[in-house]
């Protein structure tokens, strides 16, 4: 059974930084498009960033210049470095692995940005 396990969520002050990690198991990690999504209370889940097997990246406009997605295929792990965090970044962040018809999700990690 495929597993995606997120970690790194925390309470942080505005302007602070966090790095999220997502460790994948039981998939051929290097061929999957990996992504981070988030869902704030009362809102729909939205794309944050994706990275392809060739390391092409895509970001939501709201996080461009502040967040960086990366992957380590040797460790089957995808990361999301989040800098200059804002209160509106508060959400549950979900890891996603996608390849053709295969689409897997982690259980999420909470990020709260508040003073």
ZAMARGU-4260 file (C-alpha; in steps of 0.2 Angstrom, whole numbers, plus 5000, padded with zeros to 4 digits):
<rodrens>
0) 5000/5000/5000 | 5007/5017/4995 | 5011/5029/5009 | 5014/5047/5009 | 5019/5054/5026
5) 5020/5073/5029 | 5030/5081/5043 | 5036/5098/5048 | 5020/5107/5051 | 5021/5119/5066
10) 5015/5136/5073 | 5026/5150/5067 | 5026/5169/5068 | 5023/5179/5052 | 5039/5182/5043
15) 5045/5165/5049 | 5050/5149/5039 | 5046/5131/5039 | 5051/5116/5029 | 5039/5102/5026
20) 5044/5085/5021 | 5034/5071/5013 | 5042/5053/5013 | 5034/5041/5000 | 5035/5022/5001
25) 5029/5008/4990 | 5030/5019/4974 | 5042/5021/4960 | 5045/5038/4967 | 5056/5046/4953
30) 5043/5044/4940 | 5029/5053/4949 | 5024/5071/4949 | 5025/5077/4967 | 5015/5091/4974
35) 5010/5101/4989 | 4992/5107/4991 | 4984/5115/5006 | 4966/5118/5013 | 4962/5132/5025
40) 4946/5131/5036 | 4930/5134/5025 | 4940/5134/5009 | 4943/5121/4995 | 4960/5112/4993
45) 4971/5122/4982 | 4988/5119/4973 | 5003/5126/4981 | 5017/5118/4971 | 5022/5104/4960
50) 5038/5096/4954 | 5040/5084/4939 | 5052/5069/4938 | 5063/5081/4928 | 5062/5094/4941
55) 5051/5106/4932 | 5042/5116/4945 | 5025/5125/4946 | 5019/5137/4959 | 5003/5146/4964
60) 5004/5164/4962 | 5001/5167/4980 | 5017/5158/4985 | 5029/5162/4971 | 5046/5169/4977
65) 5042/5163/4995 | 5040/5144/4993 | 5052/5132/4985 | 5048/5114/4981 | 5062/5101/4979
70) 5064/5082/4978 | 5077/5069/4983 | 5074/5054/4973 | 5087/5044/4983 | 5077/5047/4999
75) 5059/5046/4991 | 5056/5063/4998 | 5048/5079/4993 | 5051/5095/5002 | 5042/5112/5003
80) 5053/5126/5010 | 5042/5140/5015 | 5049/5158/5019 | 5041/5174/5023 | 5026/5165/5030
85) 5009/5175/5031 | 4994/5172/5041 | 4985/5168/5025 | 4997/5153/5023 | 4988/5144/5038
90) 4981/5128/5032 | 4983/5109/5032 | 4996/5105/5019 | 4994/5089/5009 | 5007/5079/4999
95) 5002/5072/4983 | 5009/5059/4971 | 5002/5058/4953 | 5007/5048/4938 | 4994/5044/4924
100) 4979/5036/4933 | 4988/5035/4950 | 4984/5048/4962 | 4989/5047/4980 | 4987/5059/4995
105) 4995/5060/5012 | 4985/5064/5028 | 4991/5082/5030 | 5001/5092/5042 | 4995/5108/5050
110) 5004/5125/5047 | 4998/5139/5058 | 5005/5157/5055 | 5001/5168/5070 | 5008/5180/5082
</rodrens>
